[in-house]
Amino acid sequence: MAATDSADVTITQFTDPMCTWCWGSEPVIRHLRSVYGEQIEFEYVMGGLVEDFETFSDAANDIAEPGDVASHWESASERHGMPVDTTVFETDPARSTYPASIAFVAARQQDRADAQRYLRALREAYTTQCRNVNRRGEQVALAERVGLDVTAFERALDDGRAREGFEADLARTREAGVGGFPTYRIDGPGGETVAAGFQSFDQLAAALDGVDPSLDRSAPPSVRAFLEAVGPAATREVAESCELDRGKARQVLHSLHDEGAVRRDPRGNGQFWDTDGDR
């Protein structure tokens, strides 16, 4: 799918709501949004990471049961820097990633922008708040939080339309030859490029330049402006999007916290930060 009339370039992420490397890509996605703005458009295709742990095995990462994912999350977190709380694997682990993926499709069928906020909420709830987002109650609560029409959302889950849309996503993932998540396809006036696996901001920015060298990059936002725009964000996201090293980001955040300008929310092995502004 080429870029729409409202954007110069489309970045399609083949993804899964419970994939830790997709969660680890959130700082990069927010950085891209911050500096490229409406010149780029994002699209998310659900790839179906785990249909059922009864038949799933990932020998490369020594994963055969949901509990095996905990150590994988921890080692990935050390590399990508996003917080995780692995106690979910002791309290209420997901046995599949399909129900959460179908919930995202139900949201997308209603509104694309709200659906992307919903995907972020699914990721954040499962990885840092120990909420099993396969459960209908959690899905509905998050749908209400991001402003979706909850009645229409549940209807799409119940009448099969969301499942049908998810199956179309799976077919699209297979047709694209995607072998892991995240995988990116970047389309612009200068052509198309594919980037498989976790990508840094510089790698994706270079790919963007390859398909459209005319894109303008704005200055990064201030820490306060970034938090006011996006809401709860991990320290890693603040550092990435505001183009600060980790130590400087922490210094600024703690200073703002001491002033009462931001709130701190410890989660798992990290910290989230937010302002009190409405969004």
Secondary structure, 3 states (H helix, E strand, C coil): CCCCCCCCEEEEEEECCCCHHHHHCHHHHHHHHHHHHHHEEEEEEECCCCCCCCCCCEHHHCECCHHHHHHHHHHHHHHHCCCCCCCHHHHCCCCCCHHHHHHHHHHHCCCHHHHHHHHHHHHHHHHHCCCCCCCHHHHHHHHHHCCCCHHHHHHHHHCCHHHHHHHHHHHHHHHCCCCCCCEEEEEECCEEEEEECCCCHHHHHHHHHHHCCCCCCCCCCCHHHHHHHHCCEEHHHHHHHCCCCHHHHHHHHHHHHHHCCCEEEEECCEEEEECCCCC
